[in-house]
Amino acid sequence: MGQPVTARAGRTRDPAVRSAGLLLLLTAAATVVMVFARVAADADQPDLLESIRAIAASKAMYSVSGAARLGSGLTLIAGAWFLWRTWIVRERVGTPIAPLLLAVSGVFTAVSGVCALALAASAPAASEAAALGVVDASTEVIASVRSVTGKLGFAAAGLALLAAAQRQWTAGGAIRRIAPGSLALGMAMQFIWVDAATIVHRISGIAFVLWLIGIALMLVTGRVERHFAAMQDSSRAGHR
């Protein structure tokens, strides 16, 4: 990949910006598939034994959910890498903290997806699961790791939004209008650690997917790049 260039008139756009946007769109799509398949599998039961029985009864659907979660983590890591490579971050016009936190989120999400696939693979047949009286220790560990890494991934993504909100606000213009939403959503996503806040989890999960889509489209169409290029030009002109 060549050196990043700004999106000023007559100049080529930075390909890393578009690549980051496309990968964030893939992350959003994989997340939608993951949520749909997980809900269809009905594996989120209050008791682990009941969850294992639900997984055994819907192995295929739960496997799709795990694979989609793994995929969303990997695409988020790749998207964060391309964000880090953009001139916007390299020249510190945008914050480098946000892509770093998104990459961390992607790692935890991918690990959670691998654990979900392991649970599906190790689950007994549906007929055997019905007579199951206790969950073995290894399954408990995998289920625990899946849950904790999933929460860590979601929380880290929320922290990325909080980091982005500060730079969005100082950017002004259309980008500033996104900042309050990023701030509110980033804070709401930290409630993932509060088990009783089920409604907040669902709302923030949907909102995060919409945020990903919105930011991704702004990156793909060049809107973010044009704004930060104009902001950089204005700043340079003011120092002449």
C-alpha positions as CSV (number, residue, x, y, z in Angstrom):
1,M,0.0,0.0,0.0
2,G,1.3,3.5,-0.9
3,Q,1.8,6.4,1.4
4,P,-1.5,7.8,2.6
5,V,-2.6,11.0,1.0
6,T,-5.3,13.5,1.9
7,A,-8.6,13.8,0.1
8,R,-8.1,17.4,-1.1
9,A,-9.2,18.4,-4.6
10,G,-7.2,16.8,-7.3
11,R,-5.6,14.2,-5.1
12,T,-6.2,10.5,-4.7
13,R,-8.1,9.2,-1.7
14,D,-6.3,7.1,0.9
15,P,-7.3,3.5,0.1
16,A,-6.9,2.5,3.8
17,V,-9.9,4.7,4.7
18,R,-12.2,2.9,2.2
19,S,-10.8,-0.5,3.3
20,A,-11.5,0.3,7.0
21,G,-15.1,1.3,6.1
22,L,-15.7,-1.9,4.1
23,L,-14.4,-4.0,7.0
24,L,-16.5,-2.2,9.5
25,L,-19.5,-2.9,7.3
26,L,-18.6,-6.6,7.3
27,T,-18.3,-6.5,11.1
28,A,-21.8,-5.1,11.3
29,A,-23.2,-7.7,9.0
30,A,-21.5,-10.5,10.9
31,T,-22.8,-9.2,14.2
32,V,-26.3,-9.2,12.8
33,V,-26.0,-12.8,11.7
34,M,-24.5,-13.7,15.1
35,V,-27.3,-12.1,17.1
36,F,-30.0,-13.7,14.8
37,A,-28.5,-17.2,15.1
38,R,-27.9,-16.9,18.8
39,V,-31.5,-15.8,19.5
40,A,-32.7,-18.6,17.3
41,A,-30.7,-21.1,19.2
42,D,-32.2,-19.8,22.5
43,A,-29.0,-20.7,24.3
44,D,-29.0,-17.7,26.7
45,Q,-30.5,-19.5,29.7
46,P,-30.0,-18.5,33.3
47,D,-28.7,-22.0,34.1
48,L,-25.6,-23.4,32.3
49,L,-27.1,-26.9,32.1
50,E,-30.2,-25.5,30.4
51,S,-27.9,-23.6,28.0
52,I,-26.0,-26.7,27.1
53,R,-29.3,-28.5,26.4
54,A,-30.4,-25.6,24.2
55,I,-27.1,-25.7,22.3
56,A,-27.4,-29.5,21.9
57,A,-30.9,-29.0,20.4
58,S,-29.7,-26.3,18.0
59,K,-26.1,-27.1,17.3
60,A,-26.2,-25.9,13.7
61,M,-27.7,-22.5,14.6
62,Y,-25.4,-22.0,17.6
63,S,-22.4,-22.9,15.5
64,V,-23.4,-20.3,13.0
65,S,-23.6,-17.8,15.8
66,G,-20.1,-18.7,17.0
67,A,-18.7,-18.6,13.5
68,A,-20.3,-15.2,12.9
69,R,-18.9,-13.9,16.3
70,L,-15.4,-15.1,15.3
71,G,-15.8,-13.5,11.9
72,S,-16.9,-10.2,13.4
73,G,-13.9,-10.2,15.7
74,L,-11.5,-10.8,12.8
75,T,-13.0,-8.2,10.6
76,L,-13.0,-5.7,13.4
77,I,-9.3,-6.3,14.0
78,A,-8.6,-5.9,10.3
79,G,-10.8,-2.7,10.1
80,A,-8.9,-1.3,13.1
81,W,-5.6,-2.0,11.4
82,F,-6.6,-0.1,8.3
83,L,-7.9,2.8,10.5
84,W,-4.5,2.9,12.1
85,R,-2.9,3.1,8.7
86,T,-5.0,6.0,7.5
87,W,-3.3,9.4,7.1
88,I,-6.0,10.7,9.5
89,V,-4.6,8.7,12.4
90,R,-1.0,8.8,11.3
91,E,-1.0,12.5,11.2
92,R,-2.9,12.7,14.5
93,V,-5.9,14.4,13.0
94,G,-7.9,11.6,14.4
95,T,-7.2,9.8,17.7
96,P,-5.0,6.6,17.5
97,I,-6.7,5.3,20.7
98,A,-9.9,4.4,19.0
99,P,-8.5,1.9,16.5
100,L,-6.3,0.4,19.2
101,L,-9.4,-0.2,21.4
102,L,-11.3,-1.6,18.4
103,A,-8.5,-4.0,17.8
104,V,-8.6,-5.2,21.4
105,S,-12.4,-5.5,21.1
106,G,-11.9,-7.7,18.0
107,V,-9.4,-10.0,19.8
108,F,-11.8,-10.6,22.7
109,T,-14.8,-11.1,20.4
110,A,-12.9,-13.6,18.2
111,V,-11.9,-15.6,21.3
112,S,-15.5,-15.6,22.5
113,G,-16.5,-16.9,19.1
114,V,-14.0,-19.7,19.3
115,C,-15.3,-20.7,22.7
116,A,-18.9,-20.7,21.3
117,L,-17.8,-23.1,18.5
118,A,-16.1,-25.3,21.1
119,L,-19.3,-25.4,23.1
120,A,-21.2,-26.4,20.0
121,A,-18.7,-29.1,19.1
122,S,-18.6,-30.6,22.6
123,A,-22.3,-30.5,23.3
124,P,-23.9,-34.0,23.4
125,A,-26.7,-35.2,21.2
126,A,-30.1,-33.7,22.0
127,S,-31.3,-37.0,23.3
128,E,-28.3,-37.4,25.6
129,A,-28.5,-33.7,26.7
130,A,-32.1,-34.2,28.0
131,A,-30.8,-36.8,30.5
132,L,-27.7,-34.7,31.4
133,G,-27.5,-34.0,35.1
134,V,-24.3,-32.1,35.5
135,V,-22.0,-30.0,33.3
136,D,-18.3,-31.1,33.3
137,A,-15.6,-28.8,34.5
138,S,-14.0,-28.2,31.1
139,T,-17.4,-27.1,29.7
140,E,-17.9,-24.7,32.6
141,V,-14.5,-23.1,31.9
142,I,-15.2,-22.7,28.2
143,A,-18.6,-21.2,28.9
144,S,-17.1,-18.8,31.4
145,V,-14.3,-17.7,29.1
146,R,-16.9,-17.2,26.3
147,S,-19.0,-15.0,28.5
148,V,-16.2,-12.9,29.9
149,T,-14.4,-12.4,26.6
150,G,-17.7,-11.5,25.0
151,K,-18.3,-8.8,27.6
152,L,-14.7,-7.6,27.4
153,G,-15.0,-7.2,23.7
154,F,-18.2,-5.2,23.9
155,A,-16.9,-3.0,26.7
156,A,-13.6,-2.3,24.8
157,A,-15.7,-1.3,21.7
158,G,-17.6,1.1,24.0
159,L,-14.3,2.6,25.2
160,A,-13.3,3.1,21.6
161,L,-16.5,5.1,21.1
162,L,-15.7,7.2,24.1
163,A,-12.2,7.9,22.8
164,A,-13.6,8.8,19.3
165,A,-16.3,11.1,20.8
166,Q,-13.7,13.5,22.1
167,R,-12.0,13.9,18.7
168,Q,-15.4,14.1,16.9
169,W,-16.4,17.0,19.1
170,T,-13.3,19.0,18.5
171,A,-13.5,18.3,14.7
172,G,-16.7,20.4,14.5
173,G,-19.1,20.4,11.6
174,A,-21.0,17.2,10.7
175,I,-18.5,15.1,12.6
176,R,-19.3,17.0,15.9
177,R,-23.0,16.0,15.6
178,I,-22.0,12.3,16.0
179,A,-20.0,13.0,19.2
180,P,-23.0,13.1,21.7
181,G,-24.3,9.8,20.3
182,S,-20.8,8.2,20.5
183,L,-20.4,9.4,24.1
184,A,-23.9,8.2,25.2
185,L,-23.5,4.8,23.5
186,G,-20.0,4.3,24.7
187,M,-21.2,4.8,28.3
188,A,-24.2,2.6,27.8
189,M,-22.1,-0.2,26.5
190,Q,-20.2,-0.4,29.9
191,F,-23.5,-1.6,31.4
192,I,-22.6,-5.0,29.9
193,W,-21.1,-5.8,33.3
194,V,-24.5,-5.3,35.0
195,D,-26.5,-8.5,34.5
196,A,-29.8,-6.9,35.5
197,A,-29.5,-4.3,32.7
198,T,-30.9,-6.6,30.0
199,I,-32.8,-3.9,28.2
200,V,-29.8,-1.6,28.1
201,H,-27.7,-4.5,26.6
202,R,-30.2,-5.0,23.8
203,I,-30.6,-1.3,23.0
204,S,-26.9,-0.6,23.1
205,G,-26.1,-3.7,21.0
206,I,-28.5,-2.6,18.2
207,A,-27.2,1.0,18.5
208,F,-23.6,-0.2,18.2
209,V,-24.4,-2.0,14.9
210,L,-26.1,1.1,13.6
211,W,-23.1,3.2,14.7
212,L,-20.8,0.8,12.9
213,I,-22.8,1.0,9.7
214,G,-23.0,4.8,9.9
215,I,-19.3,5.3,10.5
216,A,-18.5,2.7,7.9
217,L,-20.5,4.5,5.2
218,M,-18.9,7.8,6.0
219,L,-15.5,6.2,5.6
220,V,-16.4,4.4,2.4
221,T,-17.9,7.5,0.8
222,G,-15.0,9.7,1.8
223,R,-17.1,12.0,4.0
224,V,-14.9,11.6,7.0
225,E,-11.7,12.0,5.0
226,R,-13.0,15.2,3.3
227,H,-14.0,16.7,6.6
228,F,-10.6,16.0,8.3
229,A,-8.7,17.2,5.2
230,A,-10.6,20.5,5.2
231,M,-10.0,20.7,9.0
232,Q,-6.3,20.1,8.5
233,D,-6.1,22.7,5.7
234,S,-7.9,25.3,7.8
235,S,-5.5,24.7,10.7
236,R,-2.5,25.1,8.4
237,A,-3.9,28.2,6.9
238,G,-4.4,29.7,10.4
239,H,-0.8,29.2,11.2
240,R,0.6,30.9,8.2
